[in-house]
Amino acid sequence: MKKNGFTVVELIASFALTMVISVFLFEVLINVKDVFVETAIKTNCEERLAIISKNIKYNMPKKGTISCRGLSCTANGQKLITINENNVIVAGQIFDMPKDGDKNLTINDANLMSSCLNDDCYLKVYFKLKSPNLSEDYEYNVVYYYTIN
């Protein structure tokens, strides 16, 4: 009599090996998903912050100085930039921070600073974006140079 087929031990061993491989594949899949989500959030941040940078540069004064108090800067008596927890306002235009799921990223540890030496001046804009899906805070740190005259 011919014995065709598998023994119970061979079946158990093949199922066990398949389960071990499946566990490793699911772990890799979960890690890839986390990397994809973090990359998508960072890309959205970079796009939004590029738009904010462009608007700040466009609204920089051609003459005069910028003065900053707290999280707000004025140029020639008009508000240039204001930083809130969920948005940045540049010359009256509101830029909400990108979304992470159903919530906007929050801004913390913000700092606005301006200074002049003779006719050469600068405006420094710094803040961190915080999200539970980012492994570390996303920092925005830009210095704009301008002249008084």
Backbone torsions as a table, in degrees:
resi	resn	phi	psi	omega
1	MET	NA	128.7	179.6
2	LYS	-83.0	141.7	177.0
3	LYS	-107.2	101.0	175.7
4	ASN	-102.8	138.7	178.2
5	GLY	122.9	-168.2	-176.0
6	PHE	-115.6	153.4	174.4
7	THR	-84.8	165.7	179.3
8	VAL	-62.2	-38.7	179.9
9	VAL	-63.7	-42.5	178.9
10	GLU	-64.5	-40.2	177.5
11	LEU	-64.6	-44.8	179.2
12	ILE	-62.2	-42.9	179.8
13	ALA	-63.8	-41.8	179.9
14	SER	-68.0	-38.7	176.4
15	PHE	-64.5	-42.1	179.3
16	ALA	-63.0	-44.4	179.0
17	LEU	-63.7	-40.8	177.3
18	THR	-62.4	-41.5	179.3
19	MET	-65.3	-41.1	179.0
20	VAL	-62.9	-44.8	178.7
21	ILE	-63.8	-40.5	179.1
22	SER	-62.4	-41.5	179.3
23	VAL	-61.4	-45.1	179.5
24	PHE	-65.2	-38.8	178.4
25	LEU	-65.9	-40.1	177.0
26	PHE	-64.7	-38.6	178.0
27	GLU	-62.8	-43.5	177.3
28	VAL	-63.4	-42.4	179.7
29	LEU	-61.7	-41.8	178.5
30	ILE	-65.3	-41.7	179.0
31	ASN	-64.7	-39.7	178.3
32	VAL	-65.1	-39.9	177.6
33	LYS	-61.7	-43.5	179.1
34	ASP	-63.0	-41.3	178.3
35	VAL	-65.0	-41.0	178.8
36	PHE	-61.9	-45.4	-179.8
37	VAL	-63.1	-45.1	-179.6
38	GLU	-64.0	-41.1	178.7
39	THR	-65.0	-39.5	178.4
40	ALA	-63.7	-42.4	178.7
41	ILE	-64.1	-45.3	-179.6
42	LYS	-63.9	-38.5	177.8
43	THR	-63.5	-43.8	176.8
44	ASN	-61.5	-40.4	178.2
45	CYS	-62.1	-47.0	-178.7
46	GLU	-62.5	-39.8	178.1
47	GLU	-64.3	-47.4	-178.9
48	ARG	-65.1	-42.3	-178.5
49	LEU	-70.4	-29.6	174.6
50	ALA	-65.8	-39.2	177.3
51	ILE	-65.9	-42.6	178.1
52	ILE	-61.8	-45.5	179.3
53	SER	-59.5	-43.5	179.4
54	LYS	-61.7	-41.3	-179.9
55	ASN	-70.5	-36.9	176.9
56	ILE	-63.5	-47.0	-179.3
57	LYS	-62.1	-40.6	179.9
58	TYR	-64.9	-35.6	-176.7
59	ASN	-94.1	4.9	176.8
60	MET	-62.3	142.5	-178.7
61	PRO	-69.6	143.9	175.9
62	LYS	-79.1	-29.8	176.4
63	LYS	-139.6	156.7	178.9
64	GLY	95.8	-178.4	-176.4
65	THR	-118.2	164.9	176.3
66	ILE	-110.9	131.9	176.3
67	SER	-119.9	136.1	-177.0
68	CYS	-117.9	138.2	173.3
69	ARG	-135.6	118.6	-179.9
70	GLY	64.6	-122.7	-178.4
71	LEU	-109.8	33.3	180.0
72	SER	-142.3	139.8	177.1
73	CYS	-126.9	141.7	176.5
74	THR	-119.2	149.0	177.2
75	ALA	-130.7	118.8	-179.7
76	ASN	54.5	41.0	175.8
77	GLY	84.3	-4.2	179.2
78	GLN	-114.9	144.6	-180.0
79	LYS	-65.9	128.3	178.3
80	LEU	-96.7	-50.1	-176.2
81	ILE	-147.0	140.0	175.1
82	THR	-137.0	134.6	179.0
83	ILE	-111.0	125.8	175.0
84	ASN	-113.7	-175.9	-178.3
85	GLU	-67.8	-35.5	-175.2
86	ASN	-116.9	-1.5	-179.1
87	ASN	-155.7	168.0	175.0
88	VAL	-123.6	131.3	-179.7
89	ILE	-109.7	120.9	179.7
90	VAL	-118.7	114.0	178.9
91	ALA	51.0	44.0	177.1
92	GLY	85.3	-10.1	179.7
93	GLN	-94.1	126.5	-175.3
94	ILE	-92.2	129.3	176.3
95	PHE	-117.8	104.3	176.7
96	ASP	-72.5	149.2	177.8
97	MET	-73.5	154.7	-178.8
98	PRO	-59.8	159.1	-179.6
99	LYS	-92.1	147.2	171.5
100	ASP	-121.3	93.6	-172.6
101	GLY	76.8	-119.9	-179.2
102	ASP	-103.2	0.9	-179.1
103	LYS	-118.1	147.8	173.9
104	ASN	-75.6	150.9	172.5
105	LEU	-65.9	147.6	-178.6
106	THR	-103.3	145.4	178.4
107	ILE	-95.3	129.7	172.8
108	ASN	-140.2	164.2	179.7
109	ASP	56.3	51.3	-177.9
110	ALA	-91.4	154.2	-179.9
111	ASN	-154.9	129.2	172.8
112	LEU	-118.5	134.9	-177.6
113	MET	-148.9	138.4	174.7
114	SER	-133.8	150.1	-179.0
115	SER	-157.1	153.0	179.0
116	CYS	-132.5	144.9	172.2
117	LEU	-132.2	108.6	-171.5
118	ASN	61.6	-121.6	-179.7
119	ASP	-97.2	-7.8	-178.7
120	ASP	-92.4	126.5	-176.4
121	CYS	-130.4	163.9	174.3
122	TYR	-144.1	155.1	173.9
123	LEU	-125.0	123.1	179.7
124	LYS	-108.4	126.7	178.9
125	VAL	-118.3	122.7	-178.4
126	TYR	-139.4	134.1	168.7
127	PHE	-161.4	162.6	178.0
128	LYS	-113.7	140.8	174.1
129	LEU	-103.2	130.9	-176.6
130	LYS	-114.1	138.4	177.9
131	SER	-152.0	142.7	178.0
132	PRO	-67.1	-20.9	-179.4
133	ASN	-91.3	-0.3	176.2
134	LEU	-99.2	136.6	-179.8
135	SER	-69.2	-27.6	175.8
136	GLU	-145.1	159.5	-179.3
137	ASP	-63.5	145.8	178.3
138	TYR	-93.4	120.9	-175.5
139	GLU	-99.7	139.8	174.1
140	TYR	-119.1	116.8	-176.0
141	ASN	-142.1	104.7	-176.4
142	VAL	-131.8	141.0	175.9
143	VAL	-117.9	127.5	178.5
144	TYR	-108.5	129.6	178.2
145	TYR	-103.1	141.7	176.6
146	TYR	-153.8	165.2	177.8
147	THR	-114.5	152.4	-177.9
148	ILE	-71.8	-43.2	-175.8
149	ASN	-93.0	NA	NA
